[in-house]
């Protein structure tokens, strides 16, 4: 199988390239040091690297890659700026392809196929828009994905990747902005796994102060402190199943150290107890922070980061999958407003849909839900018009109301 090493510190571009090259072995590295380590470990056929890397210049990395010998990878260099001098330096180092960012799927695949043909790897098969095995492995209609709405290509591939990740017990790190549906993907991974009949336990790390971390994660024994009772912690409750650690980027340094110990030892000690309890738990963590940068900056433990990021899912913001807005809206409108007494079957007018598609959606799907819930309450008919949409452009949340309503005092 063709192996492609992609070296770039941009998480989104990494996920995008991984999706473009679906069906082939793609190894992602976030900096030059990790890229060199991955090169000697996986010996890729193709190396794709961004010239601007956080820890070393891309030209320096090119000098350290074993080009120019009989057995060497073909290299594609990427840059976000047009610089003829840089292009000349890159080509002087034996690089045949120098592409501009943002990356276009057709151009990247064409460049890879051309290099593979020249390198005698054509017998492995060329990159296609849909690899032959794609239709056989994609399982996006599973009931486990019922709560994840969207048929865009990137969401379909994320569902397929989640399905693959469910087959093993490696930790999964889910990255994405607030409101993108990270917990929904975590739950889907659990429901598709062999652990589906066992518990799925959610712990919000942002809500765990240092004084409660041990009791919430490990549990307590009666007498450990005044009022303590025998109580299982999150790890014990999730035994056999999945523990979802939400907002793990907010976990305190003390909490990080305790979590790392459990990941390494696979045993827990209740607060006030000396008895070791073995646990068999699948760890899935989520964050809206760039944990790699936080780890590099000393704000998150590097050893813990590498423990929890064995597999990654990067959930795109809604603004990057606007083709899903109509399907998402239809689903939200069918559900209606919780507690509202209405039998209407709401639908969007063309103008309302156009306005939804034009919005940037900083709050992602959660913001879309709130906008449509308000619109259903404002509408006197089953048709949601653009005037019913309170889409916040200035933080006030009423930018699209008629002028007479905007002038009403707000309390």
Buried (B, 14 or more C-beta within 10 A) or exposed (E): EBBBBBBBBBBBBBBBBBBBBBBBEBBBBBBBBBBBEBBEEBEBBBBBBBBBBEBBEBBEBBEEBEBEEEEEBBBBBBBEEEEEEBBEBBEEBEBBBBBEBEBEBEEBBBBBBBBBEEBEBEEEBBBEEEBEEBEEEBBBEBEBBEBBBBEBBBBBBBBBBBBBBBEEBEBBBBBBBEBBBBBBBBBBBBBBBEBBEBBBBBBBBEEBEEEEBBBBBBBBBEEBEEEBEEBBBBBBBBBEBBBBBBBBBBBEEEBBBBBBEBBEEEEBBBBBBEEEBEBEBBBBBBBBBBBBBBBBEEEBBEEBBEBBBBBBBBBBBBBBBBBBBBBBBBBBBEEBBEEEEEEBEBBBBEEBBEBBBEBEBBBBBBBBBBBBBBBBEBBEEEEBBBBBBBBBEEEEBBEBBEEEEEEEEEE
